[in-house]
């Protein structure tokens, strides 16, 4: 919004020209969403306590988690509200990617909210049934991929996937790209949901991924940089860095209250839209496979659950003491803060490995 109000005034007062630059607006978006989340969080936490909306703890989980029962949850609303407001204020609202990502955020945020609402307020232990969540995520991904078929981000690479670290090496999936896109969005959304089991783990990991993709979105949308670095150019994609910067700022503010020992949990209200929108950004800027590297922590967490379930059904044995993977490390003696910080370190290393692809090209 600020772009549309202030940038036209640069013809009368030159300093307003600064609103033209994505870098300026991205920096402002971080601080705006950070301040909003720091302001909103205490108010929402107080209300959640008054309404007795608290976390339910698995009886078969790590014993140390029993004391977390009753901790306010649905705190993802803090991130959602701060993110949407900040993006609305600082992004260009005439940009199609801004519109797509904001609508996707609200869609997935509503889906997560419904799940938490049914579990915590209506006291339905299963919340929103899994098939309905998957259906909601899949419909969104399908709508976006159909839109990209008719109005592609880059018409030359509509159904093609770039292999990271290999310049000009693409695999054309054809119509199978539709199924891949749905898998990417649904998978990333649920992988973050599975990772959200320790204080600060999911939101800290999302911060790393968001800032990495904010840089990738900026480079993809810049004709000179994308040409020099050999990445797929996507006109207008730079505005997604405003959204991702807002996500980072909102996540950082939330982390202030979600760090160990957590005062609030994000719940599905936060995890579903955070993971899903990252997957959608990867689709929009044609950096789909890079997400497997940047979001490696989420990938491994999801795979640990799949492996555990498959092993138990096929062999009658578990390969981990408990899934997802972070609980396994707790049960072998790592303290919760140590698990979280070490996972963050791994996430940072993976982000650096992913960004090294730019240089290797």
N, C-alpha and C positions, 0 to 999 in steps of 0.2 A: 504493500500500500504506500509506504513512504517513497518508493521509487516514483510512483505515478503522481504523487503530490509535489515532491521537491525537485526531482530532476528537471522537469520542464522550466523551472525557475532559474536554471543556470544561465540562460540568456540574459537575465537581469542581474544575477549575482553569481559570479563564476564558481565560488566554493561549493555551490550545490551540485556541481559536476561530479563530486565524489560519489553521489548516489548511483552513478552509472556503473561503478566498479563492483564486481562480484566479491572481490577480496574484502572490500570495506564492509559490504552488507553482510558477508559471512561472519566477519569478526563481531559486528554489532549484534547479529542473530545469536551468537554464542552467549554474549553477556546478557542479552534480553531474556532468553530462555532460562539461563542460570538464575537470574534475579527473580524471575517469575516462580520458578520451582522452589526457591528458598522461601519465598513469601507464601506460596500456596500450601506447602507441605505441613507446617505446624497447624494451620487451620483445618486441613483435611484429616490429619491424624487425630486431632481433638474430636472431630465429628465422628470418625470411625469408631473411636473408643466409646463415645456416647451411644452410638447405635449398636455397640457390641458386635461389630463386624471383625472377627478375629480369625487367624489362621488355624486350620485343623491339621494336626500332626499325625503322620502314619505311626501306628503302634509298632510296626516291624522295622522302623528306621533307627538310625543311630541314637543311643540313649540320651546323648547330650542335647538332642533337639526337642525333648519333651518339654523343657522349660520355655520353648518358643510358642507353645500353644496359647492362643488368644491374642497374639501380636496382631495389630491392625493390618489388614491386607486390602486389596483393590487400590493400592497406592500408585498403580500404573496411571491412574487419572491425573496424578501430579505431572508426569512426563507428557501425557497426551495433551492436556490443556496448555501447558507451557510451550510445547512443540508447535502446536497448531497456531497459537496466537503469534509466536515469534516468526514463524514462516509467513503468516498472513501479513505481518507488518513489514518484513524486509525483502521478501521475494517478489518477483514480477508476477502479477496476477494475470497477465495476458500471455503467459508462457504455458504451453500445453503440458509440459512435464510437471510444473507446479500444481496444476489442477489435478492431474492423474494421481500424484503422490499424496495430496491432501485428501482426496476422496477415498483412496485406498486406506489411508491411516484411519479415517473415520469408520470405514466399513469393518476393518479388522478390530479396531478398538471396540466397536459395538458388539462384535462377536465375542470378544474376550469378556466384556462387561456382562453380557448375558450369561456366560458360563459361571462367572463369579457370583452373579446375582442369584442364580438358581441354587448354587451350592451353599452360599453363606447367608442369604436372606430367606429363601424359600426352603432351605434345609434339605435339598435334594443332593444326596451324597455324590452322585455321578455328574451333577451339573448339567450342562448342555451335552447331549449325547455325542459321542465321538464322530459318528457318521454325519451329524449335522454341522459340526465344526469343520470337518474335512470338506463337506459340500460347499459351505460358505467360502472357504479359502479357495477351493477349486473354481467356483463360479467367478470369483474376482480375477483369478489368474487367467481364466479363459477369455473373459471380457477384454482384458488388457492385451493378450496375445492376438486376439482377433483385430483389435484396434491397430496394433503394430503391423499386421499384415496389410491393412488398407492404408495406413498412414505411418509407414516405417520410420524408425529413428534414423536409419541409413538404408536406402533402397537397395544398395549393393550387397548388404549382408543380412537380409531379412531372416533367413532360416539357417544362417551359418554361425558356427561357434569357432572362436579363435582359441588355439591352444596356447596357454601362457608360456612365455620364454621362446616361442617360435614365431619369428616375424613372417607375416604374410602366409601363415599356415592355418587354413580354415577347413572345417568339416561341415558339409552341407547336410543337414538333417531332414530337409524337406518338410513334409507334413508331420513327421515325428517330433519336430521342434515344438509343436503344440503341447504334446505330452511332457516333453522335457521342461518347458516353461512352467507348467502346472506343478510338476514335481519339485522344481526349484523353489517356487513360492511357498507351497505347502510344507516342504521339507525344512526350509529356513525358519518358517513361523513356528513349527513344532519343535525344532531343535533348540531354539532359544527358550521355549517353554520348559523343555526337559532340563535345561541347564540352570534354570531358576530354582535352585534348591539350597544354596548357601548364601549367607549374607554378603551382598555386593558382587557375587560371582557373575551373574548374567548381565547386570547393568554395566559393570566395569569392562566386561568383554565386548559389549555392544559399543561402548565408547571408542574402543580401539578400531573396531570394524567401521564405525560411522566416520571417523576422521580419515581413515584410509580411503574409503569410497568417496568422501568429500573431495579429496585431492584428485582421485581418478575422474570424478564427474567434471571437475573444473578443467582438467587437461583434455578430456574428451570434447568438451564444448568450445575449446579454444583452437581455432583452425591451425595456427602456427605450431603450437605445442603438440597437438595430436599428430600433425604431419611429421614433425621432427622426431617424435618418439615412436612413430609407427603404430599408433593405436587407432582404433576405429573412430573417425570423427563423427560427432553427433551434434548437430547444430541446436543450440538452446539448452543442452544438457547441463551447462554450467550452473543454471538456477537450482539444480538438485543439490549443489553444495550448500546452498542456503538452508534447505530442509535438513540436510545431514549435520550441518553445524548447529542448527537449532536442537536437533536430537542430542548431540554431544553435550551442549550446555544444559539442557533439561535433565539428561542422565547424570551429569556431574552434580547438579543440585540435589537430585534424588539420592545419589550415593552418600551425600552428607548424612542422611537419615537412615539409609539402608546398610551402611557399613556396620561391621560387627561391634557390639551386638545390635542388631537391627531394631529400629523403632517402628518400621513399617515394611511390608512386603509389596511387590508390584502386582502379584497375582496374574491371572490370564489376561486381565484388562491391559496390562503392559506388555507382557512377553509375546503375545500373539501378534500385535501390530508392529512391535520393534523388529522381530525376526522377519515377518512377512514383507514389510516395506523395504528392508535391506535387500531381500531377494528381488523385489520389483525394480529397485534402482539398478541392480546388476543386469536385469533384462533391458532396461531403458538405455543404458550406456554401452550395451554389448560387451560386458565384462562378466559373463555368467560363470565361467569355469574358475575365474580368479577367486570367486567367493569360497570355493572349496579350500583354498589356501588361507585367505584372510580370515575366514570363519572356521578355521580348522578345529578350534576348541569346541564349537557347537557340533561340528561334524562328528568328532570322536565321541562326544557325549551321546549323540543320537545312535551312533553305531554300537556303543556299549550296551544300550538297551536292546537293540535288535539282536545282537549276539547273545546276550543273556537269555532272552526269551526263546530264541531258536535252539540254543544249547539245552535248555531245560525241557523243551518239548521233544527234541530229537533224542537226547541222551539221558534225560532225567537228572542232569547235573548242571550246576551253575559254574560259569567260568570266573565270575567276580563274586566277592562277598555280598555286594549289593550294587544294583544299577539305579541311576546313571553312575558314571565313573567317579564323580566327586565323592559319592558316598562310600565307594570302595576304599578310597584313600583314607577317609575318616576312620573306617573300621579296622584299618591296619595300623592305626595309631597317629596319623597326622592330625594336628589341631585344625579346626575350621579356618582360622585366619591364614595358616600356612598353605592349606589347599587353595584358597582363593588367590592369594598373592602369587603362588607358583603357576596357577592357571593363567593369571594376568601376564606373567612373564612370558609364558609360552605364546600367548596371544600376540604380544608385542613382537616377539621373534618371528612369528608367522607373518605378521604385517610387513615387517622389514624384508622378509624373503619374497613376499608378493610384490612389493615395490621395487625390488631389485630386478624384476622382469622388465621394467622400463629401461634400465641401463643395459641389460643383456640384449635387448632388441637392437 
